[in-house]
């Protein structure tokens, strides 16, 4: 008599798992929302950066990430070997989902430091040299507000409110 064996073969690792189906329920009067999904909408940023010292543009297929924002500068995750300390970068930053409307910010920035994060990317700290102060203030305050919202939410979830 042949025994039935369970199929224990794993799916190939290259196969993406199925996304769960999102069901939106209609709230009735008196129902309280525990969480508002729109609270988790992030401000989206796109970067166009070229190194004016070397004359090269950053790779189009690399997604530049904002790590930190400072009073007059920022830290970015960038393609490895795309700049060095002392280089000047021409940057165009576009925001989407920003309260009060989308923003376009252009600046010349000087690289203060650049170090490896992992294979394929570096962390660069840059100081803003030439830029529109008003647009920068709007961008900076939007990030500060968003950070405060996140901290407030996390505090309330943890019961520190």
N, C-alpha and C positions, 0 to 999 in steps of 0.2 A: 504494500500500500504506500503510495507516494505521499510524503508529508508536504503540507502547504507551508511555504516559507514567506515571511513578510518581506516586502520590498523595502530594503533599508538603504537603497542607493540615495546619495545626497544629490541635490540639484547642483549643477555646475556653479561655481562661485561667480561667474560672469553674468548670471541671470539675476535681474533685479527682482526683489520681492514685490508682490502685488500690493498696491496702495490700498489702505482700508477705505471703505466707502464712507463718506461724511454725510451724516443725516442731520439736516437742520430742522429743529423742532420749533413750532410756533409757540411763543410764550403767551399764556393766558393772563388776564388781569390778576394781580396779586402774586404772580410767580416772580421770584427774584432770580436774577442772573448771577450765578456764582462767578462767572468769568465772561468777559467781553472779548470775543475773538479779535476785534479791531485793536485792542490794547497791544496785540502782538505784531501788528504791522510795523515793519521796520522802515526807516528812511533808507532808500536805495541810493547808492552812489555809483557813478561811473567816472573813470579817470582816463584822461588822455595826457600822457607824459612823454616829453622828449628831453634828452640830456643835451643842453645847449653847449656844454663844454666839449663833448665828443661829437655832437651833431647827429646822434642816433636816437631813434624813438624806441620806446619800450615795446616788447612783443605784444601783438594784438590779442593773442590767445591766452595771455596771462592776466588773471583778474587781480588787479591791485586792490589791497585791502587797507582800510584805515584801522590802525591798532589803537592809537591814542590821539587826542587833540589837546593842544596846549594854548596858552594865551596868544602867541604869535608863531605857531608852528604845529607840526604833527609828526607822528611816527607812522610809517607805511610799510606794509609787506609788499616787496617789489621783486621782479625777476633778479636772480643772482647775477652778479658782475655787471649790473646795468649802470652803476655809478660808484663813485668814491667820495671820501671826505673832501670838501672844497669844491666839488662840481656844482654847477648851476642847472636847475631843472625848470622847464616851462611846463606848467600844470594847468589843466582845465578840469574842473570838478563839476559835475552836474548832479543835482539831487532830484529824486522823485519821492512822492509821499511825504513831503515836508509840510507841516501845518503852516498855512499862510501862503502856500504856492511853491512851485518848484524854483530852484535857484541855479544860476550858473556862476561859478567862481573861477577867475583866472588869476594866476600868480607866477612870479618868478621866485624860486626857493633855492636856498643854499643848503647843501648836504653837510650837516654837522657831524654825523657819524653813520657808518654803514657796517653791519656785521651779519654773518650768516645765521639763518634760523634753522633751515634744514636744506636738504638737497633740492636745488631749484629756486630757492627764495632767500632774500636778505631782508633785514629790518633796517630802514633808513630813517633817521631823525633829521627833519628839515626845518629851517627857519624861513619864514616868509619875508621876502625882500621888497618886492613891488606888488601891491594888491590894493583893491578897493576896500577900505576900512569898514564901510557900512555893510557891504555884502558879507565880509568876514565875520562881523559881529552877529549878523542874522544866522549864519551857518553855525558859529560857535555856540550861540545861545540855544539854538534848536537842539544841538547835541547835549548841552547841559540839562535842558528841560527833559529830554528823553531819558537821560541817565537818572535824574531825580524821580521820574515816573517809575522806572524799573526798580530803583531802590525802595520806593514807597510800596510798590506791589510786593516785592520780596519780603519786606518787613511785615506786611499784613498777613501774608501767607504763613510766615514763621511765627506769628503771634506777638511781634514786637511793637505793634501799633499802639 
